[in-house]
């Protein structure tokens, strides 16, 4: 039938590509069939009936696998053929076609595992609010496109919402400000806040042990609400606020003209009053504004203005360094010293804007590696000629990173000065050895540098050996101690005891 249909469509003027698309077959098959006359096609079909297939000898194994595991993919079967039966030279596409034929022939449909959903019980009044972020592109009055960002809050019981917008990406300080605005709008603070795994708020979640960013930790501790951080690929944990994000995009921002961010936020508040919180909710069948009036007394009252608010806010914006040694900020590109970008590294820097200048650091409290005046224009490249010089390249960046490991920088500065004098041509190699040693044994880094200074050693290899010997000695003492269970570092810091120089000389010389 395909042969007849191909020739019919071709005679009606359809192109080969359109025939392939219409019939759901490959263009090459269309070309092959058009080249054949009816006799040649009949001969071709007969040859298929008697021609064996490359995987026929393994058919019994494949059928057994499919019957035992109906959800097996063709890619897994291809791998099993190589692993279990040592079948070589068969493409994955050949296996896929063969498996599909066997499924049809022996009625073995592929079983798809589906996630089971269940309705979440309604939560008590004042218990929980959910938070999420969104962004959208809107058109301005001059037909110019603008990307806008928003944060959405919803009280889980009443479905009462609050939304606030920015015309730039969020910072942690913005999020804290908007939490305060939301609590004022709600008339109180819920017991629990539900978030996604967002870098603005949380650094990590390790088996339930939540590590928050410094700014948000201070705010969370001051306002005293519980935090629930959703797991990845688990939108059901905060499904209510995800519906709000869609509602805001489709009902408020869609086809609305943007003039400025203040007018946009004012319009959004009016929309919340008019529609967002007034329209009957499809699940609870009530108006959120009416249910909120009952829920409000159950929220914890806001005792006063957040008095630490202005003191804790140190902008913690991070940017990724491009391979051309630039970062993007505020619609422009700013240079960093040559060698800042390194293949395989995180290539993250901290950016702080202050009094019209942009300051770039490796760490929030580290040394400034680049400084620029912020351009009021967009799409510009702002560079510093010094960043192209070799003397501000990899060497100085390594020095910055190494010095940042040490609270007291006196000894490490002395050591780096010695290395500069002794290894001027191989300084970068020496610095790499030190950096790798510190990353391998971070707890012994400071003590090792003091021992190096004591013994007047002048090589990075010496430092590597000393820091390793310190780690070995510490491990030996822990093993020989009657109480060899090390206290949890989360609750108790361990201070390494003083050791004599002879211990390290003995280790370095091969003694035990």
Buried (B, 14 or more C-beta within 10 A) or exposed (E): EBBEBBBEBBEEEBEBEBBBEEBEBEBEBBEBBEEBEEEEBEEEEEEEEEEEEEBEEBBEBBBEBBEEEEEBEBEBBBEBBEEEEEBEEBEEEBBBBBBEEBBEEEEBEEEEEEEEEEEEEEBEBBBBBBBBBBBBEBEEEEEEEBEBBBBBBBBBBBBBBBBBBBEEBBBBBBBBBBBBBBBEBBBBBBBBBBBBBBEBBBBEBEEEEBEBBEBBBBBBEEBEBEBEBBEEEEEEBBEBBBBBBEBBBEEBBEEBEBEEBEEBBEBBBEBBEEEBBEEEBEEEEEBBBEBBEEBBEBBBEBEEEBEEBEEBBEBBBEBEBBEEBBBEBBEBBBBBBBBBBEEEEEBEBBBBBEEEEBBBBBEEEBEEBBEBEBBEEEEEEBBBEEBEEEEBBBBBBBBBBBBBBBEEBEBBEEBBEBBBEEBEEEBBEBBBBBBEBBEEBEBBBBBBBBBBBEBEBBBBEBBBBBBBBBBBBBEEEEEEEEEEEEEEEEEEEEEEEEBEEEBBBBBBEEEE
